[in-house]
Amino acid sequence: MTAHLDPRGDVAVLVPAAGAGVRLGPGGPKALRLLGGEPLLVHAVRRVAAARGVRQIVIAAPPADVAFVAELLAPIAEVTVVPGGADRQSSVSAALSAVPVDVDVVLVHDAARALAPAALVESVAEAVRGGAGAVIPVLPVVDTIKEVDAAETVLGTVDRSTLRAVQTPQGFRRDLLIAAHAAAIAAHTDDAGMVEKLGERVICVPGSDLAMKITRPIDLVLAEHLLTHEAGSST
């Protein structure tokens, strides 16, 4: 059954899904790799669509796969599908251009974080509604972190108490995200980094272990286990 989004909602969720996913190994676009028999993108959209306040979901798909992605997601949720760009930044910009001007809260979410729960989407959106211009979900860094030089010689140990691992969805006031993309020159790994370059404040909210990023083959194995556990818990 297709999930119907909230027509009175104030949240648009952008999902850049045009990347190749080279580190995941040979295959098609990363967002279309299978997890539990369904593409990562399907899992991600299903969870986003379950979040309260979501009015629009915009997918930036591989240009050659726009029609396929629209058909794939039609039974899952109402979505807008646009051609993605050559990199993540341009894909987010393309998706952002499809957001109506009266939507105030924009979230950017990686399809690779396919199991991020609806509650995380709601938490990030609520923080933006509460007055934050930019919001990122984070987890504490648990590994010891070493700084090394080009020869892989250790220069020192980083104080991990001040470090956080960043997840998505990341949330923004729409006007601030537009300004950040307009001002961006160098490539950034996330949209919050572009906001930081503007000198704007970015705040953190607790992330979720389920919002792990599926990047390597072993990540798929772990995600399969989490998905199986989730299915077992719901029966």
N, C-alpha and C positions, 0 to 999 in steps of 0.2 A: 504494500500500500504506500502510495506517495505521501510523504509528510508535507502538510500545508504550513507554510511559514506564517508568522504573525503580521498581517497587513498593517497593523498599528505599531509594530515594533520600531525601535530606533537604532538597530544594529545591522550593519552589513559585514559579512565575513568574506574576505578575499582569500582564495586558495590558489597560489601559483603552482601549477602542475605540469609545466612544460619541460622540466629537467630530464636529462638522460639517465641519471643515477649510475654513473660509471662504476663507483665503488661497490655497488650492489651486484656487480657481475654482468655478464652478457644478457641481453634481453631488450624489451621495448622500453618506453618511457617509465621512469621510476614510479610515478603515481599509478601506473596501470599494472605493476607487478602484483602477483596474487598473494594474498594472505588468507588462509582458511578458505580458499576457493573463490575469493572475491578480490577485486583490485583494492589496493591501499586507499585510493580515492573514494571508493564506495564506503569503506569503513569510516573515513574521516568525515564525509558529508553526512552520513547517517547520524553521527554523534553531534555534529554542529546543528543539524536541523532539529534535534531534540532539545536544544537550549532555549530558554525563554527569551523573548525580546528580539529574536533574529527575524528580520524582515526580508533580507536578501542574502543569497549566497552567490558569489561570482567566481567562476572557475576560469583561470587562464590556462588553456589547454595547448598541447602541441598544435601548430596551425593545421597540419594535415589531419588531425584527429578531432577537430571541433565537433563535427556532426556525430561522430562515434561517441564522444564523451557526453554530449547532450542526450543521446539515446540511452546510453548506459545509466545515466543518473535519473532519467525520467521516472522510473518506478521508485526511486529513493526519496527525492525531494524536488521542489521547484527550484531550479537553478538558472542562472544566466551564464552562458559559456562564451568566452571571447578568445581570440587567438593570442597565445603567449608570445613573449619576446625571446631574444637570444640568451638572456640571462634572467636570474630571479628578479632583479631590480626592474627590468623593463616589463616583465610579466605582471608584477604588482602594479606598476603604473598603468598598464593596459586594463587591468581589472578595476582599478580605482576610478578610471574614467567612465565606467559603467554604473557608478553609484549615484543615485538621485541626490540632488542638492539638499534635500530636507532630511537626509540621514546624517545624524550627528556623530555616531559612534562607529568607527571602522576597525575591525579586527583583521589581522593578517595571520593565516594559519598554514603550516606546512602539511601537505598531504602525507608526507613521510611520518608525521606524528599521528598515525591513523587511529590510535586507541585513546587519544586525549578525550576525557569524559566531558559530557555536556556541562557538568558542574564547574569545570575549569573555564569554559567559555563564558558562563554566567558570572563567575568571579571577576574575570578581567573586564568584562563589559560594565559591571557594577562599579568598579574602581574608576573607570573613565566617567561614568555618570556622576560619580561623587566629586568630580572636579579635577582629576588628574589628566594632564595632556597626553601622557604616554605611560603605558603600563606593561610590564613584562612578568610572566610567571617564572619563578626560579626555584632551584633546589640547591642546598649546600653542596660544596665540593667535598667528596669523601676521600679521594686519593691524595697522597702527598704529591705536590707539584714542584718540579725542578726547573730552574732556568738554565738553558744550555747555550753554547756557542755553535758556530758552524761546524766545528769538529766534533760535536756531541760531547764536549767536556762540560761538566756541571759547573755553573757559575755561582749557584746558590739555591736555597730552598725558599719558595714563596710562602708567605703566611696565608694559608688557605681559609682562615677565619673570615677574611674580607672578600673571598671569592664566591661567586655563584654560577651555577650552570643554567643557562637561559633556555627556555622552551618557547613554544607557541601554543595558543594564539597570543599575539601581542596586540594590545589595544591602543587606539589613538583617537583624539578629536580629529574629525575629518579635515578641517582646515590646516591643522598642524602637519598631518601626514602629507597633504598636498604640497605644503611649503617645503617639507623635508626632501621630497622627491624632486621638486623644482630646483633646489639648491645643490643637490648631490652632484659631485664631480667624480670622485673615485668610487670604485665598487665597494659595497658593504655586504657583510654576511647576514645582517638583519636590519629591519627598518628602524628599530630603536637606535642603532648606531648612527643613522642619518639624523635623527632627532637630536641626539647628543651633540652632533657637529653644529647644530643651530644654537647650542647653549641652553637648550630647554631641559627641564627636569624630567627624569624618567624614574618612576617608582616601581617597586617590586611587590608582588603578591605570591603566596605559596604556590608552587607548581605541583605536579602530580607524577608519581612513578609511572603511571600509565601513558603519560605523554612523551615517552622515550622516542628518540628519532631512529627510524629504521634506515640505516645507511649501509651496513655490511651484511653479508649472508647470515652471520651468526645472530644479528638483530632480528632477522625474520624468524629464526628458530625460537628465540625468546618471546617474540610477539605471538607466535603460534601457541606457545604454552599459555600465555596470558589470556588469549582469546578462548582457548579450550576451558581454562579455569572459569572465565566469565560466563561461558555458556553453561557450565556445570552448576554454577551458583544460581543461575536464573531458572533452573528446572526444579 
